[in-house]
Amino acid sequence: MKKLFLVLFGLFSVLLAAQEGNSAYKPGEWLKFRLHYGILNASYATLHVTSNNIDGIPVYHVVGKGKTTGFASIFFKVDDTYESYFGKEDGRPYRFIRKINEGGYTKDVEINFDYKKDVAILNDKKNQKKINFDLNGNIQDIVSAFYYLRNNYDPEKLVVGESIELDMLYDDDGIFRFKLKYLGKEILNTKYGKVECLKFRPFVQSGRTFKEQESLALWVSNDLNRIPIRIKADLAVGSIKADLDGYNGLKNQFKIIME
């Protein structure tokens, strides 16, 4: 479970949504997810949107937090924080922060994006080193990508079996290409009732964490909010499921199928 929260926040950051000319979210939006590892209620994760500014530029400030609770924390303690500052006008990331403690494995990283010089500067505070990455074209961090995609892709144009790709800068491994296949619509039973969702298959690297390249599945609400409803993953050891467990401050009505 060492990379559990890295995986889950990576997923939250690439979920798909669209509202051309109208933001699908607003300051105050708060999402809570309940994570299960096998039969254990392993932990909770949250995403919270507020307003801020960087060098006079109006930005959204999103804070994602994840923490193990209860019995699961005896086996593996996780305390992760992810932050992103991205422009209200263009959705471009200006600052990304990752502070994690996963069973004693720690990271303290900050990335600042300088679009005048077309460079992203990664500051690895734990190891006291800095790395520069050239910016070519559209780039997102793993948190800003979630919100960028909510405003820049039209679900009505999705074709079953086709994929969406996006460049991201996450860590000192550099810029990578993320691929997400659309699988169609599906109705899920949730704690709130039945919810129509868009289903996706992210492509991941098989190995120590995942059984195979297509071990993940995720479902996003097919309404004006496009929020994650469920994520399931087959890991190298066991499986994990994350369900939406709470929300507040949604910009649009959360659609529940009434019977």
HELIX and SHEET records of a PDB file:
HELIX    1   1 LEU A    4  PHE A   12  1                                   9    
HELIX    2   2 ALA A   72  PHE A   75  1                                   4    
HELIX    3   3 SER A  144  ASN A  152  1                                   9    
HELIX    4   4 PRO A  155  LYS A  157  5                                   3    
SHEET    1   A14 LYS A 129  ASP A 134  0                                        
SHEET    2   A14 VAL A 119  ASP A 124 -1                                        
SHEET    3   A14 TYR A 105  ASP A 114 -1                                        
SHEET    4   A14 PRO A  93  GLU A 102 -1                                        
SHEET    5   A14 VAL A  78  GLY A  87 -1                                        
SHEET    6   A14 ILE A  57  THR A  68 -1                                        
SHEET    7   A14 LEU A  40  ILE A  54 -1                                        
SHEET    8   A14 TRP A  30  TYR A  37 -1                                        
SHEET    9   A14 SER A 239  ASN A 248 -1                                        
SHEET   10   A14 PRO A 228  ASP A 234 -1                                        
SHEET   11   A14 LEU A 216  SER A 221 -1                                        
SHEET   12   A14 GLY A 193  PRO A 202 -1                                        
SHEET   13   A14 GLY A 174  THR A 190 -1                                        
SHEET   14   A14 SER A 163  ASP A 171 -1                                        
END                                                                             
